[in-house]
Every structure is written in C-alpha cells, then in structure tokens.
Amino acid sequence: MYQADHPSFSVVTVVLRDLEGLKRTYASLASQHCARWEWIVCDGGSGPETIQYLQALDGPVHWISQKDAGIYDAMNKGAAMSHNEYVVFMNAGDTFSDTVVLDDVSCMIVSSPSRPGIVFGAANIMFDNGRTYLRKPKLIEKYIWHGLPANHQATYYRRETLSVAPYDLTYKICGDYFLVATLFAKNIIAEYSDKPLANFYAGGASFNEDRHLFLEPYRIQRDILKIPLWIRCVSLLKRFVSTVGTRLIGKLRP
C-alpha cells in the first residue's frame, strides 16, 4: 500500500507512425503494479488509426496529435502536459523491464535522504540479432564529461527540474545530454539504481546521424560543461570507439 510520501509518475511517450510500438509501450505501462501514473502521448500526426487507438483507451491517458518541430519539441510538450511529481520519457516501442519498475523507483525515491532531482537506472539494450547488453548507470560527476550517465528510458526527472531546463530544439539527437548537463551545472541531486528499469531497442536516429552524434556532444561539453579542449578530444575518440563497438555487437550472431 502506498503512503502519502510516495511519488506519482508521468510517463511521456512520443510517437510518429509506430502504432505497434505505441501499443507495446502502453501494455508495459498498464502492467505496472504501481497505480500512481498517467500516460501522456504526443503524436506527431500519425493518422486516424493512432487517434482511434488513443480515443479507445481508458484510465489516466492524455494525448495530442499534431505536427511538431521534432522529437524534443514533442517531449517538451509532453513534459508541459504532465501533472505528477516525476517524469520519464518512454517513446513508442520502449518498455519497462518488469512489472514492478515504478514500485522500485518509488521506494528508492522515498528512501533517499532528500527528494532527488533525477534518478538514473540501468537499461537492457536490445539488438535485432537477439543479443542484450545491460548498461548500468554511471555517477554523474564522473561521467558527464563524456555523455549521459544512463539511457533516457531509465532516467526519471522531478517535474519541476524540467521547467528549469527543457529540451533545446537546436539539438537533433543529443537533447538528453544537453538537459542532464544543464541540470548537473545547476548542482542537481541524483540517485542511482543498478536494477534494469527499461528495455531499449537499439537503432533509431542516433544510429543514423553520425555527424550529430559526434558534433553535438562536443558542443555541449564546450558550452555547457566548460570542459577543456583536450578532454573534449578524448571524449570524441571514446565516442567513436563506443559507436563502432555497439554496431558490431548488433551485427554479430547471437
């Protein structure tokens, strides 16, 4: 049974022409034992089938279907529509790792000495060849110089922090890194869980936008984190090696 100090969650899902992925995400959310959630869907204009599906849903579901300026514009809209204390972005096709993820995150938040501004968890990285890689969260103060401490599907933001630092639409694929770097610069309090909180299916924009994948983190490290040039260059090399390794894993036989 939940106590009054347990948090509630807003699960924001961005979708564009992926009805099957949207259904998969909702099924995973609906299976959560925790009942203190709302689902916010920002559809970029997928068409009548997606609208019909959303209209037929019961429960705490809020949605819009309209053209947007990209994924981060849609995520900002979803955050602005949210009502609950913590927000997690689970885009169409993303799923929770099991049925007690929200319970576990809730208990971790309650047991924290103070209400954390952000919670980082582990994520299962799923590849088309059947391989799975568990990515555990890194300490923000030790890893932010290079990239995100955790996958965004396993990252929970206290809603008030998103009003301080929303997604910057000038970034194409690294808006999450910009957001977390900005919050770090504002001395955000973080908590961590090595338990997998989400299943993320590898692919998508970050796998097809090499120029942005390398240039955008460099810009964030320079402008937001004020990192020296030599460290930015080390990060660039590290990112290249990691990208090649990840793509090789996805091509190997299971």
C-alpha positions as CSV (number, residue, x, y, z in Angstrom):
1,M,0.0,0.0,0.0
2,Y,1.3,3.5,-0.9
3,Q,2.0,6.1,1.7
4,A,1.4,9.8,1.2
5,D,5.1,10.5,0.5
6,H,5.3,8.0,-2.4
7,P,5.7,9.8,-5.7
8,S,3.4,9.7,-8.7
9,F,4.7,9.3,-12.3
10,S,4.0,10.9,-15.7
11,V,5.1,8.6,-18.5
12,V,5.6,10.7,-21.7
13,T,5.6,8.8,-25.0
14,V,6.4,10.4,-28.3
15,V,5.2,8.6,-31.4
16,L,5.1,9.1,-35.2
17,R,3.7,6.3,-37.4
18,D,4.5,3.5,-35.0
19,L,1.2,2.2,-33.7
20,E,2.5,-1.3,-32.9
21,G,5.4,0.3,-30.8
22,L,2.9,2.5,-29.1
23,K,0.7,-0.4,-28.1
24,R,3.8,-2.3,-26.8
25,T,4.7,0.7,-24.6
26,Y,1.2,1.0,-23.2
27,A,0.9,-2.7,-22.5
28,S,4.1,-2.5,-20.5
29,L,2.8,0.6,-18.6
30,A,-0.6,-0.9,-17.9
31,S,1.1,-4.0,-16.4
32,Q,2.8,-2.0,-13.7
33,H,1.8,-2.8,-10.2
34,C,2.1,0.8,-9.2
35,A,-1.2,2.6,-9.9
36,R,0.1,6.2,-9.4
37,W,0.8,7.0,-13.0
38,E,-0.5,8.9,-16.0
39,W,0.3,8.4,-19.7
40,I,0.9,11.3,-21.9
41,V,1.2,10.7,-25.6
42,C,2.5,13.3,-28.1
43,D,1.7,12.0,-31.6
44,G,3.3,13.9,-34.4
45,G,0.4,13.3,-36.7
46,S,0.4,9.6,-37.4
47,G,-3.1,9.4,-38.8
48,P,-6.6,8.1,-37.9
49,E,-5.6,4.6,-36.7
50,T,-3.4,6.0,-34.0
51,I,-6.1,8.5,-33.0
52,Q,-8.7,5.8,-32.8
53,Y,-6.5,3.7,-30.6
54,L,-5.8,6.6,-28.2
55,Q,-9.5,7.5,-28.1
56,A,-10.4,4.0,-27.1
57,L,-8.1,3.8,-24.0
58,D,-9.5,4.2,-20.5
59,G,-7.7,5.5,-17.5
60,P,-5.3,8.4,-16.9
61,V,-4.4,8.9,-20.6
62,H,-3.8,12.3,-22.1
63,W,-2.8,12.9,-25.7
64,I,-2.3,15.3,-28.5
65,S,-2.0,14.6,-32.2
66,Q,-0.4,17.5,-34.1
67,K,2.7,18.3,-36.2
68,D,5.7,19.2,-34.1
69,A,9.2,20.5,-34.7
70,G,10.9,17.2,-33.9
71,I,11.2,14.7,-31.1
72,Y,12.5,17.2,-28.5
73,D,9.6,19.6,-29.3
74,A,7.2,16.8,-28.7
75,M,9.0,15.8,-25.4
76,N,8.8,19.4,-24.2
77,K,5.1,19.4,-24.9
78,G,4.7,16.1,-23.0
79,A,6.5,17.5,-20.0
80,A,4.4,20.6,-20.0
81,M,1.2,18.4,-20.0
82,S,2.4,16.3,-17.1
83,H,0.9,16.6,-13.6
84,N,2.8,14.2,-11.5
85,E,5.9,14.6,-9.4
86,Y,8.3,12.6,-11.6
87,V,8.5,12.3,-15.4
88,V,10.1,9.5,-17.5
89,F,10.3,9.6,-21.3
90,M,9.3,6.2,-22.8
91,N,9.0,6.6,-26.5
92,A,6.9,4.3,-28.7
93,G,8.4,0.8,-28.6
94,D,10.2,1.3,-25.3
95,T,9.1,-0.9,-22.4
96,F,9.7,-1.3,-18.7
97,S,12.0,-4.2,-17.8
98,D,9.3,-5.8,-15.5
99,T,6.0,-5.1,-13.8
100,V,7.5,-3.5,-10.6
101,V,9.8,-0.8,-12.1
102,L,7.6,2.1,-10.9
103,D,7.3,0.5,-7.4
104,D,11.1,0.1,-7.2
105,V,11.7,3.7,-8.3
106,S,9.1,5.0,-5.9
107,C,10.7,3.1,-3.0
108,M,14.2,4.4,-3.9
109,I,12.9,8.0,-4.0
110,V,11.2,7.7,-0.6
111,S,14.3,6.1,1.0
112,S,16.6,8.9,-0.3
113,P,17.7,11.5,2.3
114,S,16.1,14.2,0.2
115,R,13.8,14.2,-2.9
116,P,16.3,13.6,-5.8
117,G,16.0,15.9,-8.8
118,I,16.9,13.0,-11.0
119,V,17.1,9.2,-10.8
120,F,19.4,7.1,-13.1
121,G,18.8,3.4,-13.6
122,A,20.1,0.6,-15.7
123,A,18.7,-0.4,-19.0
124,N,18.7,-3.5,-21.2
125,I,20.0,-2.6,-24.6
126,M,18.2,-5.0,-27.1
127,F,19.7,-5.7,-30.5
128,D,17.9,-7.1,-33.6
129,N,20.2,-10.2,-33.6
130,G,18.9,-11.2,-30.2
131,R,21.8,-10.0,-28.1
132,T,21.2,-8.0,-24.9
133,Y,23.6,-5.7,-23.1
134,L,22.9,-4.3,-19.6
135,R,24.0,-0.7,-19.3
136,K,24.4,0.3,-15.7
137,P,24.2,4.0,-14.7
138,K,27.4,5.9,-14.1
139,L,28.0,8.5,-11.4
140,I,27.1,11.9,-13.0
141,E,30.0,13.7,-11.6
142,K,32.4,11.1,-13.1
143,Y,30.8,10.5,-16.5
144,I,29.0,13.7,-17.5
145,W,32.3,14.9,-19.1
146,H,31.7,12.3,-21.8
147,G,28.0,11.6,-22.1
148,L,24.8,10.5,-20.5
149,P,25.1,8.6,-17.2
150,A,22.1,6.4,-18.2
151,N,19.7,5.8,-21.0
152,H,16.8,8.3,-21.1
153,Q,14.2,5.5,-20.8
154,A,15.8,4.7,-17.4
155,T,16.0,8.3,-16.2
156,Y,13.4,9.9,-14.0
157,Y,13.2,13.7,-13.7
158,R,11.5,15.6,-10.9
159,R,8.9,17.6,-12.9
160,E,10.0,20.9,-11.5
161,T,13.5,20.4,-12.9
162,L,12.1,20.2,-16.5
163,S,10.7,23.7,-16.2
164,V,14.2,25.0,-15.4
165,A,15.9,23.2,-18.3
166,P,13.7,22.0,-21.0
167,Y,15.0,20.3,-24.2
168,D,16.9,22.6,-26.5
169,L,15.5,22.2,-30.0
170,T,18.7,23.1,-31.7
171,Y,20.0,19.6,-30.9
172,K,18.9,16.8,-33.2
173,I,19.8,13.7,-31.3
174,C,21.7,14.8,-28.1
175,G,19.0,16.8,-26.4
176,D,19.0,14.4,-23.4
177,Y,22.7,15.1,-22.9
178,F,22.1,18.8,-23.1
179,L,19.4,18.5,-20.5
180,V,21.3,16.4,-18.0
181,A,24.5,18.5,-18.5
182,T,22.5,21.7,-17.7
183,L,21.0,20.1,-14.6
184,F,24.4,19.0,-13.5
185,A,25.7,22.5,-13.8
186,K,22.9,23.6,-11.5
187,N,24.0,21.0,-8.9
188,I,21.1,18.6,-9.2
189,I,20.8,15.8,-6.6
190,A,20.9,12.3,-8.2
191,E,20.1,8.8,-7.1
192,Y,21.1,5.6,-8.8
193,S,19.8,2.0,-9.4
194,D,21.7,-0.8,-10.9
195,K,18.4,-2.7,-11.5
196,P,17.3,-2.6,-15.1
197,L,14.4,-0.2,-15.4
198,A,13.8,-0.2,-19.1
199,N,14.2,-2.2,-22.3
200,F,15.7,-0.1,-25.1
201,Y,15.7,-1.4,-28.7
202,A,19.0,-0.2,-30.4
203,G,18.6,1.7,-33.6
204,G,16.8,4.9,-34.5
205,A,18.1,8.4,-35.0
206,S,21.4,8.1,-33.0
207,F,22.4,5.1,-35.2
208,N,21.9,7.1,-38.4
209,E,23.1,10.6,-37.7
210,D,26.8,10.2,-37.2
211,R,27.6,13.9,-37.8
212,H,25.3,15.0,-35.0
213,L,26.3,12.1,-32.8
214,F,29.9,13.4,-32.7
215,L,29.5,17.2,-33.0
216,E,26.6,17.8,-30.6
217,P,28.3,16.3,-27.5
218,Y,31.4,18.3,-28.3
219,R,29.3,21.5,-28.4
220,I,27.6,20.6,-25.0
221,Q,31.0,19.9,-23.4
222,R,32.3,23.2,-24.6
223,D,29.3,25.5,-24.0
224,I,27.5,23.9,-21.0
225,L,30.2,22.0,-19.1
226,K,33.1,24.2,-20.0
227,I,35.4,21.2,-20.5
228,P,39.0,21.8,-21.7
229,L,39.7,21.1,-25.4
230,W,41.9,18.0,-24.7
231,I,39.2,16.3,-22.7
232,R,36.7,17.0,-25.5
233,C,39.0,15.4,-27.9
234,V,39.4,12.3,-25.7
235,S,35.6,12.1,-25.4
236,L,35.3,12.3,-29.2
237,L,37.7,9.4,-29.6
238,K,36.0,7.4,-26.9
239,R,32.6,8.0,-28.6
240,F,33.9,6.8,-31.9
241,V,35.2,3.6,-30.4
242,S,32.0,3.0,-28.4
243,T,29.8,3.6,-31.5
244,V,31.8,1.1,-33.6
245,G,31.7,-1.4,-30.8
246,T,28.0,-1.1,-30.3
247,R,27.3,-1.5,-34.1
248,L,29.5,-4.6,-34.2
249,I,27.6,-6.2,-31.3
250,G,24.4,-5.6,-33.2
251,K,25.7,-7.4,-36.3
252,L,27.2,-10.4,-34.5
253,R,25.3,-13.7,-34.4
254,P,23.8,-14.4,-31.0
